[in-house]
Structure formats: C-alpha cells, structure tokens
Amino acid sequence: MKQRLAIMLLCASLTIGHGQTRKQVVTPSRTTFTLSASDQTFLDSLQRDTFRYFWETTNPANGLVPDRAPSNSFASIAAVGFGLTSYLVGVERGYVTRAQAAERTLNTLRFFATAPQSDKATGVAGYKGFFYHFLDMKTGERFKTVELSTIDTALLLGGILSAQSYFDQNNATETEIRQLADQIYGRVDWTWIQARRPFVSMGWHPESGFIKSNWTGYNEAMLLYVLALGSPTHAVGTDVWPAWTKSYPWDTFYGQTHVNFDPLFGHQYSHVWIDFRGIKDEYMRGKGIDYVENSRRATYANRAYCLANPAKWQDYGPTVWGLTACDGPSDTLANGRQFFSYRARGAASTQIVDDGTIAPTAAGGSMAFAPEICVPALRAMKTKYGAKLYGEYGFRDAFNPTYRYPARVANGPTTTGWFDVDYLGIDQGPILLMAENLRSGFVWKLMQKNPHIRRGLTKAGFTGGWLTQ
C-alpha cells in the first residue's frame, strides 16, 4: 500500500532545463471571463460527481474519509477537511438536505473531539490537539508510524471551521456542531510545535520527536499560519508572518513574475477556504498584487511550461496540462526516462519535477483564479480520454499518456498510456470547492464570517477588501 509522507517532503527534484524567459507576460484580467451555458452544465455534472466521492466513500459512523478509492485505504484527515466543506456545497446544490449534512458533520466532529490523544505511539488519533496524517478508517487510530501532521490538521480545521460558520441555526444539532468546532480548534497547541521559533514544524513522531523541517518558503501553509495566529488559546506570535514571507522565492518563470512554488496545490489549498481577493499583507502590498493574482500567475506559468514541453512528453498542449502532487505510473527508469508513483510534480523557478504525468486537479483547483484556461482544459481532457479518466466520482487522480510499459502497469497492458484507477480525496476536494468559489463564491463568503479566520488574517497584517467590512 502506498504511503504519502508530508507533502513538502515529497519535493525532491528531477530538474530539467526549462528555457524560461525573464520577460513578464501580462495575463488576462480576472474579470473578463464568463462561463457559458455549456460550461455551467459541465460544472454541474463535475461537482455532483465529485461530491459523491465524499458522500459515498466516507465512514458515516465517524466521518473519516478515505485517502483514496476504490483501492482499499486508510483515512486522510486532510480529506476529511475537504469533505466537511463539500457537504455544505452539497446542501447548497441540492445533493443532500441540510439535516443530512448536519448529521454527517456532527458525527465527524464528535469523533475528532473524543478520539484519544496522548504521546503514546499506538491506540491514539493525535496529541496536543493535532492529529496523525492517516488514521484507520474504522478505529480512527494512528495508521502505522505516520507523523502527527501540522498541515493536514490545518486542512481538517478549514473544514471544521466552515461547518461552524454554516450551521448557524438555533437547534441542538447545529449548536453542538459550533461548540465542538471551537473545542477542537481551541485544543490545538500551536506553540508546542514551534520547535524552532518562530516557525511551526511540519510535524512530530512519538518515536523521534519533531520533524526537522519547518513551514517556510511558500506553499499551502498560509492557511496553517492564519489558523495558528488566530487561535484563541495557543496563538503563535505575530513575528511568524514576516519571517514566513521573508523566505518567499519571488521570481519570473515562463513570463510570470510571482512567488514561486512548483506544485500547483501550494497555490490552491489555502485559497479553498480564505478569500484573498483584494486583501493584502505587507509583502503583497509591496509587490502591488494580491495572493489570488499570484496563484493566477502560477497557473499560467504551469500551463506555459507544459505548452513549451521541453522534455517532449506525449499529449501536452493548450488543453492538456497541469503539474501538481498526484499519483503516477511507477517509480522506474524506462527507455531512458524516469517515472514516478506518488510524487509532488510541478514547474517553477525553484525546481521542475515532470515525468509526463498530468493531474486534472491542477487545473481544477485553479478554476477560481484562471477559469478561461482551466475550464476548457477540464472539458477537453474529459472529452479526449473519456471513461479512462472520468468515472463515477469525476476525474480519476492522474494519467500519463507517455508511459506505455505493460509489464509495470497494474491494471493490465496498455497502448494508450497509464491512467490511474483511484480518486484521491485531497485532489477531489479542490476541484469541487474551487468550482463553487468560481461559480458563486460560496465558501469564500462563508469563511469571511468566521471570527477565527478574520483574527488570524488581521494578526498577519492583512488589510483592505472584505476585511474592512
């Protein structure tokens, strides 16, 4: 069984010369694209199908969402976070009733509120308010020897706080949801895991202590630091945000000048829950853009790299592109080319990791930033590859048209490339939720109301836009 490590630790590089230009290319305005009727129909089906991943594969008794399906899998606490917010979209879109979503949410929060926490290596779900990256789907206990994960706990909390803001009615179920959300969030001891202040460590093992890597650079940890700053009980100091932004790699890659990070998920995850449109910290005030524009430029750069296709991978083009963390065909060298299984793929000035594997979530998670290139890509990939790529829960995780080595393909011989058999929760979530943010802004508007998010952003130095309302 494959086991993912903390996502940042997967970024060991395969570097390829990329022939980047230092000249900045101006991307289209964020306000110029309008979804057509056929786009809306496509997104209707995509969201409905993707929602079903979370609703149908989750253990309803404890709310745990599998890391992947249909392969037998442990639970991913980050996938639970995406799932909790997905249930809210399900209510708004009419897939389930409010009562059904509230019941599922309450079961989930009751589990996380009461699951055993201690410094023991077994028989527990977490410690100091944090949770282990993967849990057993049935027992909810730590899976094997995975790390106590700060980022995956943060993604779980994104879902929990979205439920807190959404379920605002004065009845027993929704009142308990709000109370449990505060309890779970307030218990997280962010200061304990600051092994090397002011930064937060990537995690902890009971066997060996704190992971030696911190959350620095630029990546999906914006959400983590906003939550750590906003904590009503164990908040980190305000010195962490300027230290975090000081480590940003600002550079030009394939004509786009922005804070670089190679896998696109790092430009997407925090934006699922936080509306960065029009609000700026000191760093972005100095650059004259906001973080949404930064993610937009990263998306355009990712696509431009795939269009240039310096390694000459099969099928790369205007509507077949997207490099991010995802499954892959195999960790093998075949015909002189290196391929990977699960890997944080991406392209930026920092590094390039590219083995010809495309993940639909790369374009899907950027729909709210650059719909004019992302929606056509998703539609074209569904049309081009059909049932090999798109199934009962929407897009399968990844595909590699170049990889044609039958002896190493788990699902039988192929003459048309490798296609994943699995859907991954942490990749399905951004597709569904960023489609909703594109179409209605629902999650963004919801989280604008959450006092913890507002407090964290304010302490990080964000001003302007909806924060002034």
C-alpha positions as CSV (number, residue, x, y, z in Angstrom):
1,M,0.0,0.0,0.0
2,K,1.4,3.4,-1.0
3,Q,2.0,5.8,1.9
4,R,2.4,9.5,1.3
5,L,4.7,11.5,3.5
6,A,4.2,15.1,4.5
7,I,3.7,16.8,1.2
8,M,6.7,19.2,1.3
9,L,9.0,16.2,1.9
10,L,8.0,14.8,-1.5
11,C,9.6,17.6,-3.4
12,A,13.0,16.0,-4.1
13,S,13.7,17.3,-7.5
14,L,14.0,15.9,-11.0
15,T,15.3,19.1,-12.7
16,I,15.0,19.7,-16.4
17,G,16.2,22.8,-18.3
18,H,13.2,24.9,-18.9
19,G,14.4,27.8,-21.1
20,Q,12.4,30.3,-19.1
21,T,12.1,33.9,-20.2
22,R,12.6,36.8,-17.8
23,K,10.1,39.0,-19.6
24,Q,6.8,39.2,-17.7
25,V,3.7,38.3,-19.7
26,V,0.5,40.1,-18.8
27,T,-2.3,37.6,-18.2
28,P,-5.9,38.4,-19.0
29,S,-8.0,40.4,-16.4
30,R,-9.7,38.4,-13.7
31,T,-13.0,39.9,-14.6
32,T,-13.2,39.2,-18.3
33,F,-14.3,35.5,-18.4
34,T,-17.9,34.5,-18.3
35,L,-19.0,30.9,-18.1
36,S,-21.1,29.7,-21.0
37,A,-24.2,27.7,-20.6
38,S,-22.4,24.6,-21.7
39,D,-19.6,25.4,-19.1
40,Q,-22.3,25.6,-16.4
41,T,-23.7,22.3,-17.5
42,F,-20.3,20.7,-17.4
43,L,-19.6,22.1,-13.9
44,D,-23.0,20.9,-12.7
45,S,-22.1,17.3,-13.5
46,L,-18.4,17.6,-12.4
47,Q,-19.4,19.0,-9.0
48,R,-22.2,16.4,-8.5
49,D,-20.0,13.5,-9.4
50,T,-17.0,14.8,-7.3
51,F,-19.3,15.4,-4.3
52,R,-20.3,11.7,-4.4
53,Y,-16.7,10.7,-3.6
54,F,-17.0,12.3,-0.2
55,W,-20.6,11.4,0.5
56,E,-20.4,7.7,-0.6
57,T,-16.9,6.6,0.5
58,T,-16.9,8.2,4.0
59,N,-17.4,6.1,7.0
60,P,-20.7,7.6,8.3
61,A,-20.1,6.4,11.8
62,N,-17.0,8.5,12.4
63,G,-16.9,10.8,9.4
64,L,-13.5,9.5,8.2
65,V,-12.8,10.0,4.5
66,P,-10.5,7.5,2.7
67,D,-7.3,8.9,1.3
68,R,-8.2,7.1,-2.0
69,A,-10.8,5.0,-3.6
70,P,-11.7,2.4,-4.8
71,S,-8.4,0.9,-3.6
72,N,-8.5,-0.1,0.0
73,S,-7.3,2.8,2.0
74,F,-6.6,4.4,5.4
75,A,-8.3,7.7,6.2
76,S,-6.8,11.1,5.4
77,I,-7.5,13.9,7.9
78,A,-7.0,16.5,5.2
79,A,-9.6,14.7,3.0
80,V,-12.0,14.9,6.0
81,G,-11.5,18.7,5.9
82,F,-12.3,18.9,2.3
83,G,-15.2,16.6,2.9
84,L,-16.8,18.7,5.6
85,T,-16.8,21.7,3.3
86,S,-18.1,19.6,0.4
87,Y,-21.2,18.7,2.5
88,L,-22.1,22.3,2.7
89,V,-21.8,22.7,-1.1
90,G,-24.0,19.6,-1.3
91,V,-26.7,21.3,0.6
92,E,-26.5,24.5,-1.4
93,R,-26.6,22.5,-4.7
94,G,-29.4,20.2,-3.5
95,Y,-27.4,17.0,-3.5
96,V,-28.3,16.3,0.2
97,T,-30.5,18.0,2.7
98,R,-29.3,20.3,5.5
99,A,-30.3,17.8,8.1
100,Q,-28.3,15.0,6.3
101,A,-25.2,17.2,6.1
102,A,-25.6,18.3,9.7
103,E,-25.9,14.7,10.9
104,R,-22.8,13.6,9.0
105,T,-20.9,16.7,10.2
106,L,-21.9,16.2,13.8
107,N,-20.7,12.5,13.8
108,T,-17.4,13.7,12.3
109,L,-16.8,16.4,14.9
110,R,-17.9,14.1,17.8
111,F,-15.2,11.7,16.6
112,F,-12.4,14.2,16.5
113,A,-13.5,15.8,19.8
114,T,-13.4,12.5,21.7
115,A,-10.7,10.5,19.8
116,P,-7.8,9.5,22.2
117,Q,-4.9,12.0,22.4
118,S,-1.6,11.3,24.1
119,D,2.1,10.9,23.4
120,K,1.7,7.1,23.0
121,A,2.7,5.7,19.7
122,T,-0.3,3.4,19.3
123,G,-4.0,3.4,20.2
124,V,-4.4,7.2,19.7
125,A,-5.5,9.6,17.0
126,G,-3.4,12.6,17.9
127,Y,-1.5,14.7,20.5
128,K,-1.6,18.3,21.7
129,G,-4.8,18.9,19.6
130,F,-3.1,17.8,16.4
131,F,-4.0,14.6,14.5
132,Y,-2.0,12.0,12.7
133,H,-1.8,12.3,8.9
134,F,-3.5,9.0,8.3
135,L,-6.0,7.1,10.6
136,D,-7.5,3.7,10.4
137,M,-10.9,4.0,8.7
138,K,-12.7,2.0,11.3
139,T,-10.9,2.6,14.6
140,G,-9.7,6.1,13.9
141,E,-6.3,5.3,15.4
142,R,-2.9,6.3,14.0
143,F,-2.1,4.4,10.8
144,K,1.3,2.6,11.2
145,T,4.0,5.1,12.1
146,V,2.8,8.2,10.2
147,E,3.6,11.7,11.5
148,L,1.5,14.0,13.6
149,S,0.8,16.4,10.8
150,T,0.5,20.2,11.3
151,I,-0.6,20.9,7.7
152,D,-3.1,18.1,7.5
153,T,-4.5,19.2,10.8
154,A,-4.8,22.7,9.4
155,L,-6.7,21.4,6.3
156,L,-9.0,19.4,8.7
157,L,-9.6,22.6,10.6
158,G,-10.5,24.5,7.5
159,G,-13.4,22.1,7.0
160,I,-14.4,22.2,10.7
161,L,-14.5,26.0,10.8
162,S,-16.5,26.1,7.6
163,A,-19.1,23.8,9.3
164,Q,-19.0,26.1,12.3
165,S,-19.9,29.1,10.2
166,Y,-22.5,27.4,8.0
167,F,-24.5,25.6,10.7
168,D,-25.8,28.7,12.4
169,Q,-29.3,27.6,13.3
170,N,-30.6,27.5,16.9
171,N,-31.2,23.8,17.3
172,A,-29.5,21.1,19.2
173,T,-27.5,19.6,16.3
174,E,-26.2,22.8,14.9
175,T,-25.5,24.3,18.3
176,E,-23.4,21.2,19.1
177,I,-21.5,21.5,15.8
178,R,-20.5,25.1,16.6
179,Q,-19.4,24.2,20.1
180,L,-17.4,21.1,19.0
181,A,-15.7,23.2,16.3
182,D,-14.5,25.7,18.9
183,Q,-13.4,22.8,21.2
184,I,-11.3,21.0,18.5
185,Y,-9.7,24.2,17.2
186,G,-9.0,25.7,20.7
187,R,-7.3,22.5,21.8
188,V,-4.5,22.7,19.1
189,D,-1.3,23.8,20.8
190,W,0.5,25.7,18.0
191,T,3.2,27.0,20.4
192,W,4.2,23.5,21.5
193,I,5.1,22.5,17.9
194,Q,7.2,25.7,17.3
195,A,10.4,23.6,17.8
196,R,12.4,26.3,16.0
197,R,10.6,29.6,16.6
198,P,9.0,31.5,15.1
199,F,8.2,28.8,12.6
200,V,5.9,25.8,13.0
201,S,7.4,22.3,12.5
202,M,6.0,20.1,9.8
203,G,5.1,17.5,12.4
204,W,6.1,15.2,15.2
205,H,6.7,11.5,15.8
206,P,6.4,9.9,19.2
207,E,9.3,7.7,18.3
208,S,11.7,10.5,17.3
209,G,10.3,13.9,18.2
210,F,9.8,17.0,16.0
211,I,10.3,16.7,12.2
212,K,13.4,18.7,11.3
213,S,11.7,20.7,8.6
214,N,9.7,23.9,9.2
215,W,6.9,25.5,7.2
216,T,9.0,28.1,5.3
217,G,9.4,29.2,1.7
218,Y,6.0,29.5,0.1
219,N,3.4,26.7,-0.1
220,E,0.0,25.6,1.2
221,A,0.9,26.7,4.8
222,M,-0.7,30.1,4.5
223,L,-3.8,28.5,6.0
224,L,-1.8,26.9,8.7
225,Y,-0.2,30.2,9.8
226,V,-3.5,32.1,9.7
227,L,-5.0,29.4,12.0
228,A,-2.0,29.4,14.3
229,L,-2.2,33.2,14.6
230,G,-6.0,33.2,15.0
231,S,-6.0,30.6,17.8
232,P,-8.0,31.9,20.8
233,T,-6.0,29.7,23.2
234,H,-2.5,28.8,21.8
235,A,-1.7,31.5,19.3
236,V,1.8,31.9,17.8
237,G,3.5,35.4,17.9
238,T,2.9,37.9,15.1
239,D,6.6,37.7,14.3
240,V,5.9,34.4,12.4
241,W,4.2,36.0,9.3
242,P,7.0,38.5,8.3
243,A,9.5,35.6,8.9
244,W,7.4,33.4,6.7
245,T,7.1,36.0,3.9
246,K,10.8,36.8,4.1
247,S,11.6,33.3,2.9
248,Y,9.4,33.7,-0.3
249,P,11.1,33.0,-3.7
250,W,9.9,35.9,-5.8
251,D,11.0,35.2,-9.4
252,T,9.9,35.2,-13.1
253,F,9.1,31.8,-14.6
254,Y,7.8,31.3,-18.2
255,G,6.9,35.0,-18.3
256,Q,5.1,35.2,-15.0
257,T,6.6,37.1,-12.1
258,H,5.3,35.8,-8.8
259,V,6.1,33.9,-5.6
260,N,7.2,30.6,-6.9
261,F,6.3,27.1,-5.7
262,D,6.3,24.2,-8.2
263,P,3.3,22.0,-7.5
264,L,0.1,23.9,-8.1
265,F,-1.6,22.6,-4.9
266,G,0.6,25.0,-2.9
267,H,-1.1,27.9,-4.7
268,Q,-4.6,26.4,-4.2
269,Y,-5.2,24.8,-0.8
270,S,-5.3,27.9,1.4
271,H,-7.5,29.6,-1.2
272,V,-10.2,27.0,-0.9
273,W,-11.2,28.5,2.4
274,I,-9.7,32.0,2.5
275,D,-10.8,34.7,0.1
276,F,-7.6,36.5,-0.7
277,R,-9.2,38.7,-3.3
278,G,-8.4,42.4,-2.6
279,I,-6.8,41.8,0.8
280,K,-3.0,42.2,1.1
281,D,-0.3,41.7,3.7
282,E,2.8,43.9,3.9
283,Y,4.6,41.6,1.4
284,M,1.9,41.8,-1.3
285,R,1.4,45.5,-0.7
286,G,5.0,45.9,-1.7
287,K,4.5,43.8,-4.9
288,G,1.3,45.5,-5.9
289,I,-0.8,42.3,-6.3
290,D,-2.8,40.0,-4.0
291,Y,-2.4,36.3,-3.5
292,V,-5.1,35.5,-5.9
293,E,-3.2,37.2,-8.7
294,N,-0.1,35.3,-7.5
295,S,-1.9,32.0,-7.9
296,R,-3.3,33.1,-11.2
297,R,0.2,33.8,-12.5
298,A,1.5,30.5,-11.1
299,T,-1.3,28.7,-13.0
300,Y,-0.4,30.5,-16.3
301,A,3.3,29.6,-15.7
302,N,2.5,26.0,-15.1
303,R,0.5,25.9,-18.4
304,A,3.2,27.8,-20.3
305,Y,5.8,25.2,-19.2
306,C,3.6,22.4,-20.4
307,L,3.0,24.1,-23.7
308,A,6.8,24.5,-24.2
309,N,7.1,20.8,-23.2
310,P,10.9,20.8,-23.1
311,A,11.0,17.1,-22.3
312,K,8.6,16.3,-25.2
313,W,6.0,14.3,-23.3
314,Q,3.0,12.9,-25.1
315,D,-0.2,14.9,-25.5
316,Y,1.0,18.1,-23.6
317,G,-0.8,21.1,-25.2
318,P,-3.2,24.0,-24.7
319,T,-5.8,21.9,-23.0
320,V,-3.8,19.0,-21.7
321,W,-1.6,20.4,-18.9
322,G,-1.3,20.6,-15.1
323,L,1.5,19.5,-12.8
324,T,0.9,19.0,-9.1
325,A,1.2,16.4,-6.4
326,C,-0.5,13.2,-7.6
327,D,-0.3,9.5,-8.3
328,G,1.9,8.3,-11.1
329,P,2.6,5.1,-13.0
330,S,5.7,3.7,-11.3
331,D,9.0,4.5,-9.7
332,T,11.1,3.3,-12.5
333,L,13.5,4.2,-15.3
334,A,12.1,3.0,-18.6
335,N,13.5,3.7,-22.0
336,G,15.9,6.2,-20.5
337,R,13.2,8.2,-18.9
338,Q,12.4,8.5,-15.1
339,F,8.9,7.9,-14.0
340,F,7.4,8.2,-10.5
341,S,4.5,6.8,-8.5
342,Y,3.0,9.3,-6.0
343,R,5.1,12.5,-6.3
344,A,4.9,16.3,-5.9
345,R,5.2,17.2,-9.5
346,G,5.4,20.8,-10.6
347,A,7.2,23.5,-12.5
348,A,8.7,26.8,-11.2
349,S,12.0,28.6,-10.8
350,T,12.6,26.7,-7.6
351,Q,12.6,23.3,-9.4
352,I,10.9,21.2,-12.0
353,V,9.5,17.7,-11.4
354,D,7.9,16.4,-14.5
355,D,7.6,12.8,-15.7
356,G,4.7,13.3,-18.2
357,T,2.0,12.8,-15.6
358,I,-0.9,15.2,-15.7
359,A,-3.4,15.6,-12.8
360,P,-6.8,17.2,-13.5
361,T,-6.8,18.7,-10.0
362,A,-4.0,21.0,-11.2
363,A,-6.4,22.8,-13.5
364,G,-9.5,22.1,-11.3
365,G,-8.0,23.7,-8.2
366,S,-7.2,26.8,-10.2
367,M,-10.6,27.3,-11.7
368,A,-11.4,30.3,-9.5
369,F,-8.1,32.0,-10.5
370,A,-8.0,31.4,-14.2
371,P,-11.3,29.9,-15.5
372,E,-10.5,30.9,-19.1
373,I,-7.7,28.3,-19.3
374,C,-8.8,25.8,-16.6
375,V,-12.4,25.1,-17.5
376,P,-11.5,24.4,-21.2
377,A,-8.7,22.1,-20.1
378,L,-11.0,20.1,-17.9
379,R,-13.7,19.8,-20.6
380,A,-11.1,18.8,-23.2
381,M,-9.5,16.2,-21.0
382,K,-12.9,14.6,-20.2
383,T,-13.8,14.5,-23.9
384,K,-10.4,13.3,-25.1
385,Y,-9.8,10.5,-22.6
386,G,-13.4,9.6,-21.7
387,A,-14.1,6.8,-19.3
388,K,-10.3,6.1,-18.9
389,L,-10.0,9.3,-17.0
390,Y,-13.5,10.3,-15.9
391,G,-15.7,7.9,-13.8
392,E,-18.3,7.7,-11.2
393,Y,-16.6,10.2,-8.9
394,G,-15.4,12.6,-11.6
395,F,-11.8,12.8,-12.6
396,R,-9.5,10.0,-11.6
397,D,-6.4,11.3,-10.0
398,A,-3.9,11.3,-12.8
399,F,-2.8,10.0,-16.2
400,N,0.4,9.7,-18.2
401,P,0.0,9.3,-22.0
402,T,3.7,8.7,-22.4
403,Y,4.0,5.7,-20.1
404,R,3.4,2.5,-22.2
405,Y,5.2,-0.3,-20.4
406,P,2.6,-3.1,-19.9
407,A,4.8,-5.1,-17.5
408,R,4.7,-2.3,-15.0
409,V,1.0,-1.3,-15.3
410,A,-1.1,-2.7,-12.5
411,N,-4.4,-2.7,-14.4
412,G,-3.1,-4.6,-17.5
413,P,-1.4,-3.9,-20.8
414,T,-1.9,-0.5,-22.4
415,T,-1.1,1.1,-25.7
416,T,-2.6,4.4,-24.8
417,G,-0.7,5.4,-21.7
418,W,-1.2,5.0,-18.0
419,F,-4.5,6.0,-16.3
420,D,-5.0,5.9,-12.6
421,V,-7.6,3.6,-11.1
422,D,-8.1,5.8,-8.0
423,Y,-9.6,9.0,-6.9
424,L,-7.8,10.9,-4.2
425,G,-9.7,12.9,-1.6
426,I,-7.2,15.8,-1.3
427,D,-7.3,16.2,-5.1
428,Q,-11.1,15.8,-5.4
429,G,-11.7,18.4,-2.8
430,P,-10.1,21.4,-4.6
431,I,-11.9,20.5,-7.8
432,L,-15.3,20.6,-6.2
433,L,-14.7,23.6,-3.9
434,M,-12.9,25.8,-6.2
435,A,-15.6,25.2,-8.9
436,E,-18.0,26.5,-6.3
437,N,-15.9,29.5,-5.5
438,L,-15.7,30.3,-9.2
439,R,-19.4,30.0,-9.7
440,S,-20.8,31.5,-6.5
441,G,-18.0,32.4,-4.1
442,F,-19.9,30.4,-1.6
443,V,-17.0,29.0,0.5
444,W,-15.2,32.3,0.4
445,K,-18.2,34.3,1.5
446,L,-18.9,31.8,4.3
447,M,-15.4,32.0,5.7
448,Q,-15.4,35.8,5.6
449,K,-17.8,35.5,8.6
450,N,-15.6,33.2,10.7
451,P,-14.1,35.2,13.5
452,H,-11.0,32.9,13.8
453,I,-10.1,33.4,10.2
454,R,-10.6,37.1,10.4
455,R,-8.5,37.3,13.6
456,G,-5.7,35.3,12.0
457,L,-5.6,37.4,8.9
458,T,-5.6,40.6,10.8
459,K,-2.7,39.5,13.1
460,A,-0.8,38.5,9.9
461,G,-1.1,42.1,8.8
462,F,-3.8,41.8,6.1
463,T,-5.8,44.9,5.3
464,G,-8.3,46.1,2.7
465,G,-11.2,44.5,0.8
466,W,-13.7,42.5,2.8
467,L,-11.7,42.7,6.0
468,T,-12.8,46.3,6.3
469,Q,-16.4,45.4,6.2
